[in-house]
Amino acid sequence: MIAAILSLTMLGAALGMALGVVNKFLAVEGNPVVDELIAMMLSLLALVFMGFSGLNV
């Protein structure tokens, strides 16, 4: 029982470290336009939740 727990723990740690290393090698740079659009949409969403929809009805 202990051997199974230890082996699965070691397997999980090894695979987690492997994923971290691969993430560094295969990293993709983000597009600054996409980041700007996401920031604009989040600020608009915050305004809508606060009650400022921008509609003059």
N, C-alpha and C positions, 0 to 999 in steps of 0.2 A: 504494500500500500504506500509506504513512504517512498519507495523507489519510483513508483508511478508518478507521485506528486512531484518529486524532485526532477524526474526526467521531463515532464511536461513544463515545469517552471523553467528549466534550462533551455528547452526548445523554444518557448515563448520569448525568452530574453534574447536568444541568438537570432531568431527571426525578426524581432523588433530592432535590434542593432543593424541587421542587414538591410531592413527597410530604411533606416535612417541614413545609412551610407549611400544606398541607391538613390535616395531623395536628393542628396547633395550632388551626385553626378548627373542626374537626369532633370535637374531643376529647369523650369521654363520661366523666362522673364515675363513679367506682366506688361500689359499695354497701358500706358498712362491715360489714354482716352477712356478706357473702360473703368479705371479707378476713379476718374473724375465724374463719370456718369453715375457710378454707384454712390459716390458721395452726394451728388445732387439729388438722386432719388431718395436716399435716406433722409436728407434734410427736408425734402418735400413731404415724406411720409410722417416725419415728426410734426410738421406744421398741421397736417390733416388730423392727426391724433389730438393735437391741442385745440382743434376747433377752427383753425384758420384755413378754410378750404380754398379761398381765393375766388369764390363765386359770389357775386353781388346779386343775390336773389332775394 
